Amino acid sequence: MSDNNQSKAKLLIERGVKILAPETVEIGEDVNPDRISPDRVTIYPGCRLFGDDTLVMAGATLGFEGPATIVNCQVGPGAELKAGYFQQATFLAKTSLGLGAQIREGCLIEEQAGGAHCVGLKQTILFPFVTLGSLINFCDCLMAGGTSRKDHSEVGSSYIHFNFTPNGDKATPSLIGDVPRGVMLKEPPIFLGGQGGLVGPVRVGFGVVVAAGTILRKDAPEDGKMILGSSAPARTVPHHPGLYGAVQGRTLNNINYIANLIALRRWYLHVRPLFLSGDFFREELLRGAIAKIDLGLKERVKRLIAFAEKLPESARLHARERGGENSSRCGKRKEELYQARHRLEELFLRARGEESGAEKRDPFVETVDHLRRETGGSYIEVIQKLSPPVAGAGTRWLQGVVDEITAAALEIIPSFQA
């Protein structure tokens, strides 16, 4: 262990950080000790902290179940990263991940959400209370639903979000719930049964129950449904690498996902600061969360553009293998999306920075702030107390953002309208 590492560990211990077996804990040269709270933080043996963006807030626990490696993460108050690898992710208050977790860049885990052992996430957003079982791969998706820790959305053990296609693209983000209703913490939970999976990109409505062992391959946007069985029939069919069939559903789901991320970004710009401001640590946690949403937007736009750039070759393959592609509606859509890809990219970049909808937003934000000052409650407590009319007003604001962006995208690619 270097002298610098020993001096940082000693400094943190002197400030009040509890470091068990400090000779086994590595603190990188780029870690700023001022970004680690001295208030009830515990770092267990074998942990490693790296990165100048690493932040650890009061009451956080690192490595209780085994060594934990933290790289440029923001760890919120009372969060428990019990063991595993955590890189460029943000964890809000009282989140929890178990042994063997691998949480990579672009993840935002909101209050009291988390998972058991051996959970793998990347570019994933979990709203409050969402709980993942064990042995799960759940990359490239956003999941909402539920009203409390006793009424939460859940993903059963041995679950997978299939986010990589045989054609090698990842324009596959799945939206389980949505942002405009999900942030209000008033929607019924979603249950994805164990030993199952989603083939992205799909949309799933609130209150949906997907039976254990089910592979969901199509959208299930209607609320309150139960989905039983999903095995694809065993058969052998020709496979032509690079050939895409219908592209409308995939494209619309990508646009909708991006629009939801932009709506979430506005929530974090206008509502979250009411609760994440006033001191250095809270403001840095907010900054980290917004950065993860921005990473998600960048990733999703990148993947959609890459998908569009494969479509001319798909059209040629379709014409050769099946005939008539260039004159079909599908062929027109492929050509239109390819030609419009950079205009869509410009639209999403512009929408990310716009602030439309103030007439709906401002009264809602003022009401939330009044309730916060009146009750002194936390984010969860205040949002849970919003009356249905007030929550509905907030949902209309955010849904207006989603609808505005979606409509603008469909003006660019009009053949994709239903």
C-alpha positions as CSV (number, residue, x, y, z in Angstrom):
1,M,0.0,0.0,0.0
2,S,1.4,3.4,-1.0
3,D,2.1,6.1,1.6
4,N,-0.5,8.3,-0.2
5,N,-3.2,5.6,0.2
6,Q,-2.3,5.2,3.9
7,S,-2.5,8.9,4.5
8,K,-5.9,9.2,2.8
9,A,-7.2,6.3,4.9
10,K,-5.8,7.8,8.0
11,L,-7.4,11.2,7.2
12,L,-10.8,9.6,6.6
13,I,-10.6,7.7,9.9
14,E,-9.6,10.8,11.8
15,R,-12.7,12.6,10.3
16,G,-15.0,9.8,11.5
17,V,-15.2,7.4,8.5
18,K,-15.3,3.8,9.8
19,I,-12.7,1.8,7.8
20,L,-12.3,-1.8,8.9
21,A,-8.9,-3.2,8.2
22,P,-7.6,0.0,6.5
23,E,-4.5,-1.8,5.3
24,T,-6.8,-3.8,2.9
25,V,-8.7,-0.8,1.5
26,E,-7.4,1.0,-1.5
27,I,-8.3,4.7,-2.1
28,G,-7.1,6.0,-5.5
29,E,-4.9,9.0,-5.8
30,D,-7.7,10.8,-7.7
31,V,-10.3,10.3,-4.9
32,N,-11.1,13.5,-3.1
33,P,-11.4,12.8,0.6
34,D,-13.7,15.8,0.9
35,R,-16.3,13.9,-1.2
36,I,-16.6,11.2,1.4
37,S,-18.9,12.1,4.3
38,P,-17.5,11.5,7.8
39,D,-21.0,10.8,9.0
40,R,-21.7,7.1,9.7
41,V,-19.9,5.9,6.5
42,T,-18.5,2.4,6.8
43,I,-16.0,0.8,4.5
44,Y,-15.4,-2.9,5.0
45,P,-12.2,-4.8,4.2
46,G,-11.1,-5.3,0.6
47,C,-12.9,-2.3,-0.9
48,R,-11.4,0.0,-3.5
49,L,-12.4,3.5,-4.4
50,F,-11.3,5.3,-7.6
51,G,-12.2,8.4,-9.5
52,D,-12.4,12.1,-8.8
53,D,-16.2,12.0,-9.3
54,T,-16.7,9.4,-6.5
55,L,-19.0,10.6,-3.8
56,V,-20.1,8.8,-0.6
57,M,-22.8,10.3,1.6
58,A,-23.8,9.9,5.2
59,G,-24.8,6.5,6.4
60,A,-23.5,4.6,3.3
61,T,-22.1,1.2,3.7
62,L,-19.5,-0.3,1.2
63,G,-18.5,-4.0,1.1
64,F,-20.5,-5.6,3.9
65,E,-20.8,-8.9,2.0
66,G,-17.5,-8.8,0.2
67,P,-15.0,-6.5,-1.6
68,A,-16.6,-3.6,-3.5
69,T,-14.9,-1.6,-6.2
70,I,-16.4,1.9,-6.6
71,V,-15.3,3.9,-9.7
72,N,-16.7,7.4,-10.2
73,C,-20.0,6.6,-8.5
74,Q,-22.2,8.8,-6.4
75,V,-23.5,6.8,-3.4
76,G,-26.4,8.4,-1.6
77,P,-27.3,8.5,2.1
78,G,-27.9,5.2,3.6
79,A,-27.1,3.3,0.4
80,E,-25.6,-0.2,0.7
81,L,-23.3,-1.5,-2.0
82,K,-22.6,-4.8,-0.4
83,A,-20.1,-6.3,-2.9
84,G,-19.2,-6.2,-6.5
85,Y,-18.2,-3.7,-9.2
86,F,-19.8,-0.3,-9.5
87,Q,-18.8,2.2,-12.2
88,Q,-20.1,5.6,-13.3
89,A,-23.5,5.0,-11.6
90,T,-25.6,7.0,-9.2
91,F,-27.4,5.5,-6.2
92,L,-29.9,7.6,-4.3
93,A,-31.0,7.2,-0.7
94,K,-31.3,3.7,0.9
95,T,-30.6,1.8,-2.3
96,S,-29.1,-1.7,-1.9
97,L,-27.2,-4.1,-4.2
98,G,-26.0,-7.5,-3.0
99,L,-23.0,-9.7,-3.5
100,G,-21.6,-10.1,-7.0
101,A,-23.4,-7.0,-8.4
102,Q,-22.0,-5.5,-11.6
103,I,-23.5,-2.0,-12.1
104,R,-21.9,-0.2,-15.0
105,E,-22.1,3.2,-16.6
106,G,-25.4,5.0,-17.1
107,C,-27.3,3.5,-14.2
108,L,-29.5,5.5,-11.9
109,I,-30.9,3.6,-9.0
110,E,-33.5,5.7,-7.1
111,E,-34.6,5.6,-3.5
112,Q,-35.1,2.2,-1.8
113,A,-34.6,0.4,-5.1
114,G,-32.0,-2.4,-5.7
115,G,-31.3,-6.0,-6.1
116,A,-30.1,-9.2,-4.4
117,H,-27.0,-11.1,-5.4
118,C,-25.4,-11.3,-8.9
119,V,-27.3,-8.5,-10.6
120,G,-25.9,-7.0,-13.8
121,L,-27.0,-3.5,-15.0
122,K,-25.9,-1.0,-17.6
123,Q,-27.8,2.0,-18.9
124,T,-30.6,1.1,-16.5
125,I,-32.9,3.3,-14.5
126,L,-34.9,1.9,-11.5
127,F,-37.5,4.1,-10.0
128,P,-38.1,4.1,-6.2
129,F,-38.8,0.7,-4.6
130,V,-38.2,-1.4,-7.7
131,T,-36.7,-4.7,-6.6
132,L,-34.6,-7.1,-8.6
133,G,-34.1,-10.7,-7.4
134,S,-30.8,-12.7,-8.0
135,L,-29.0,-13.8,-11.1
136,I,-30.4,-11.0,-13.3
137,N,-29.1,-9.3,-16.4
138,F,-31.3,-6.2,-16.8
139,C,-29.4,-3.7,-19.1
140,D,-30.9,-1.0,-21.3
141,C,-34.2,-0.4,-19.6
142,L,-36.2,1.8,-17.3
143,M,-38.6,0.3,-14.8
144,A,-41.2,2.1,-12.7
145,G,-44.3,1.1,-10.7
146,G,-45.3,0.7,-7.1
147,T,-46.2,3.0,-4.3
148,S,-44.0,1.9,-1.4
149,R,-41.6,-0.7,-0.1
150,K,-44.5,-3.0,0.5
151,D,-46.1,-2.3,-2.9
152,H,-43.2,-2.4,-5.3
153,S,-42.4,-3.5,-8.9
154,E,-40.3,-6.7,-8.9
155,V,-38.2,-8.7,-11.3
156,G,-37.9,-12.4,-10.4
157,S,-34.6,-14.3,-10.2
158,S,-32.8,-15.6,-13.2
159,Y,-34.4,-12.9,-15.4
160,I,-32.8,-11.3,-18.5
161,H,-33.6,-8.3,-20.7
162,F,-32.5,-9.4,-24.2
163,N,-30.8,-6.3,-25.5
164,F,-28.6,-7.4,-28.3
165,T,-30.0,-8.7,-31.7
166,P,-28.6,-11.3,-34.1
167,N,-27.9,-8.3,-36.4
168,G,-25.6,-6.9,-33.8
169,D,-27.5,-3.7,-32.8
170,K,-28.7,-2.5,-29.5
171,A,-31.6,-0.2,-30.5
172,T,-33.4,-2.3,-27.9
173,P,-34.4,-0.2,-24.8
174,S,-37.5,-1.4,-22.9
175,L,-39.8,0.8,-21.0
176,I,-41.5,-1.0,-18.1
177,G,-44.0,1.5,-16.9
178,D,-43.3,5.1,-17.9
179,V,-41.9,8.4,-16.6
180,P,-45.0,10.7,-16.5
181,R,-47.0,8.4,-14.3
182,G,-44.2,6.5,-12.7
183,V,-42.6,9.5,-10.9
184,M,-45.8,10.1,-9.1
185,L,-45.5,6.8,-7.1
186,K,-49.2,6.1,-7.5
187,E,-49.3,3.4,-10.1
188,P,-49.7,-0.4,-9.4
189,P,-46.5,-2.4,-9.4
190,I,-45.3,-4.5,-12.3
191,F,-44.2,-8.1,-11.8
192,L,-41.9,-9.9,-14.2
193,G,-41.8,-13.5,-13.1
194,G,-38.5,-15.4,-12.6
195,Q,-36.7,-17.4,-15.2
196,G,-38.2,-15.2,-17.9
197,G,-37.2,-12.4,-20.1
198,L,-38.1,-9.4,-22.3
199,V,-36.9,-9.2,-25.9
200,G,-36.3,-5.4,-26.3
201,P,-37.5,-3.0,-27.3
202,V,-40.9,-3.5,-25.7
203,R,-43.3,-1.4,-23.6
204,V,-45.0,-2.8,-20.5
205,G,-48.0,-1.2,-18.8
206,F,-48.5,-0.6,-15.1
207,G,-50.0,-3.4,-13.1
208,V,-48.9,-6.0,-15.6
209,V,-48.0,-9.5,-14.3
210,V,-45.8,-11.6,-16.6
211,A,-45.9,-15.3,-15.4
212,A,-42.7,-17.0,-14.4
213,G,-40.8,-18.6,-17.3
214,T,-42.4,-16.3,-19.9
215,I,-40.4,-14.6,-22.6
216,L,-42.2,-11.4,-23.6
217,R,-41.5,-10.6,-27.3
218,K,-44.2,-8.0,-27.9
219,D,-45.5,-4.8,-26.3
220,A,-47.9,-5.2,-23.5
221,P,-48.8,-1.6,-22.9
222,E,-52.3,-2.1,-21.5
223,D,-52.4,-1.7,-17.7
224,G,-53.4,-4.5,-15.4
225,K,-53.0,-7.5,-17.6
226,M,-51.6,-11.0,-16.8
227,I,-49.4,-12.6,-19.5
228,L,-49.1,-16.4,-19.5
229,G,-46.7,-18.4,-21.6
230,S,-44.6,-17.3,-24.5
231,S,-42.6,-20.1,-26.0
232,A,-41.8,-19.6,-29.6
233,P,-42.8,-22.6,-31.7
234,A,-39.9,-24.9,-32.6
235,R,-39.2,-24.5,-36.3
236,T,-36.4,-23.9,-38.7
237,V,-36.6,-20.8,-41.0
238,P,-34.1,-19.1,-43.3
239,H,-31.9,-16.6,-41.6
240,H,-30.3,-13.7,-43.6
241,P,-27.8,-11.7,-41.4
242,G,-28.4,-8.0,-41.8
243,L,-32.0,-8.3,-42.9
244,Y,-34.7,-6.5,-40.9
245,G,-38.4,-7.0,-41.4
246,A,-40.8,-4.4,-40.1
247,V,-39.0,-1.5,-38.4
248,Q,-42.0,0.7,-37.3
249,G,-42.4,-0.8,-33.9
250,R,-38.7,-0.8,-33.0
251,T,-38.3,2.8,-34.2
252,L,-41.4,4.1,-32.3
253,N,-40.3,2.4,-29.1
254,N,-36.9,4.0,-29.4
255,I,-38.4,7.4,-29.9
256,N,-40.8,6.9,-27.0
257,Y,-38.0,5.8,-24.7
258,I,-35.8,8.8,-25.6
259,A,-38.8,11.2,-25.1
260,N,-39.4,9.6,-21.6
261,L,-35.7,10.2,-20.7
262,I,-36.0,13.8,-21.7
263,A,-39.1,14.1,-19.5
264,L,-37.2,12.5,-16.6
265,R,-34.4,15.0,-17.2
266,R,-36.9,17.9,-16.8
267,W,-38.2,16.3,-13.6
268,Y,-34.6,16.3,-12.3
269,L,-34.1,19.9,-13.3
270,H,-37.3,21.2,-11.7
271,V,-38.6,18.9,-9.0
272,R,-35.6,17.0,-7.6
273,P,-33.6,20.2,-6.7
274,L,-36.3,21.0,-4.2
275,F,-35.0,18.0,-2.2
276,L,-31.4,17.7,-3.5
277,S,-29.9,21.2,-2.7
278,G,-28.7,23.2,0.2
279,D,-25.4,21.4,0.7
280,F,-22.4,20.2,-1.3
281,F,-23.2,16.5,-1.0
282,R,-26.9,16.7,-2.1
283,E,-26.1,19.0,-5.0
284,E,-23.3,16.6,-6.2
285,L,-25.7,13.7,-5.9
286,L,-28.2,15.6,-8.1
287,R,-25.5,16.5,-10.6
288,G,-24.5,12.8,-10.8
289,A,-28.0,11.7,-11.4
290,I,-28.6,14.2,-14.2
291,A,-25.3,13.1,-15.8
292,K,-26.6,9.5,-15.8
293,I,-29.7,10.6,-17.6
294,D,-27.6,12.4,-20.1
295,L,-25.5,9.3,-20.6
296,G,-28.7,7.3,-21.3
297,L,-29.8,9.9,-23.9
298,K,-26.5,9.8,-25.6
299,E,-26.5,6.0,-25.7
300,R,-30.0,5.7,-27.0
301,V,-29.6,8.3,-29.8
302,K,-26.3,6.6,-30.8
303,R,-27.9,3.2,-31.0
304,L,-30.9,4.4,-32.9
305,I,-28.7,6.1,-35.5
306,A,-26.5,3.0,-35.8
307,F,-29.7,1.0,-36.4
308,A,-30.8,3.4,-39.1
309,E,-27.5,3.2,-40.9
310,K,-28.0,-0.6,-41.3
311,L,-31.3,-0.2,-43.2
312,P,-30.1,0.5,-46.7
313,E,-28.3,-2.9,-46.7
314,S,-31.4,-4.5,-45.2
315,A,-33.5,-3.1,-48.1
316,R,-31.0,-4.5,-50.6
317,L,-31.1,-7.9,-48.9
318,H,-34.8,-7.9,-48.7
319,A,-35.1,-7.1,-52.4
320,R,-32.7,-9.9,-53.3
321,E,-34.1,-12.5,-51.0
322,R,-37.8,-11.7,-51.0
323,G,-38.4,-9.3,-53.8
324,G,-40.3,-6.0,-54.0
325,E,-38.8,-4.4,-51.0
326,N,-38.1,-1.0,-52.5
327,S,-41.7,-0.5,-53.5
328,S,-43.2,-1.7,-50.2
329,R,-44.3,0.4,-47.2
330,C,-41.6,-1.3,-45.1
331,G,-39.0,-0.3,-47.7
332,K,-40.2,3.3,-47.7
333,R,-39.9,3.4,-43.9
334,K,-36.4,2.1,-44.0
335,E,-35.3,4.6,-46.6
336,E,-37.0,7.5,-44.7
337,L,-35.5,6.6,-41.4
338,Y,-32.0,6.3,-42.9
339,Q,-32.3,9.7,-44.7
340,A,-33.8,11.4,-41.6
341,R,-31.4,9.9,-39.0
342,H,-29.4,13.1,-38.4
343,R,-32.4,15.3,-38.3
344,L,-33.8,13.1,-35.5
345,E,-30.5,13.3,-33.7
346,E,-30.7,17.1,-33.9
347,L,-34.3,17.0,-32.7
348,F,-33.4,15.0,-29.6
349,L,-30.3,17.2,-28.8
350,R,-32.4,20.3,-29.1
351,A,-35.3,18.9,-27.0
352,R,-32.8,17.9,-24.3
353,G,-32.1,21.5,-23.7
354,E,-35.5,23.0,-24.3
355,E,-37.9,24.1,-21.5
356,S,-41.4,24.0,-23.0
357,G,-44.5,23.4,-21.0
358,A,-43.9,26.0,-18.3
359,E,-47.6,26.8,-18.0
360,K,-48.2,23.2,-16.8
361,R,-44.9,22.8,-15.0
362,D,-44.7,25.9,-12.8
363,P,-47.9,25.5,-10.9
364,F,-47.2,21.9,-10.2
365,V,-43.6,22.6,-9.0
366,E,-44.9,25.4,-6.8
367,T,-47.4,23.0,-5.2
368,V,-44.7,20.4,-4.5
369,D,-42.5,23.0,-3.0
370,H,-45.3,24.3,-0.8
371,L,-46.0,20.8,0.5
372,R,-42.3,20.2,1.1
373,R,-42.0,23.4,3.2
374,E,-45.2,22.7,5.0
375,T,-44.4,19.1,6.0
376,G,-40.6,19.1,6.0
377,G,-40.9,15.7,4.3
378,S,-38.4,13.8,2.2
379,Y,-38.8,13.4,-1.6
380,I,-40.6,10.1,-1.1
381,E,-42.9,11.4,1.6
382,V,-43.9,14.5,-0.3
383,I,-44.5,12.8,-3.6
384,Q,-46.6,10.1,-1.9
385,K,-48.7,12.8,-0.3
386,L,-49.6,14.5,-3.5
387,S,-53.3,14.4,-4.1
388,P,-54.6,12.6,-7.3
389,P,-55.4,16.0,-9.0
390,V,-52.0,17.4,-8.3
391,A,-50.2,14.2,-9.4
392,G,-52.4,14.2,-12.5
393,A,-51.3,17.8,-13.3
394,G,-47.7,16.7,-13.0
395,T,-48.3,13.7,-15.2
396,R,-49.9,16.0,-17.8
397,W,-46.8,18.2,-17.8
398,L,-44.4,15.3,-18.3
399,Q,-46.7,13.5,-20.8
400,G,-46.9,16.7,-22.8
401,V,-43.1,16.6,-23.0
402,V,-43.2,13.0,-24.3
403,D,-46.0,13.8,-26.8
404,E,-44.3,16.9,-28.1
405,I,-41.1,15.2,-28.8
406,T,-42.8,12.1,-30.4
407,A,-45.0,14.4,-32.6
408,A,-41.9,16.3,-33.7
409,A,-40.1,13.1,-34.6
410,L,-43.1,11.8,-36.6
411,E,-43.1,15.0,-38.6
412,I,-39.6,14.0,-39.7
413,I,-40.5,10.4,-40.5
414,P,-44.2,10.7,-41.4
415,S,-44.5,7.2,-42.8
416,F,-44.0,5.8,-39.3
417,Q,-47.3,7.2,-38.1
418,A,-49.9,4.5,-37.3
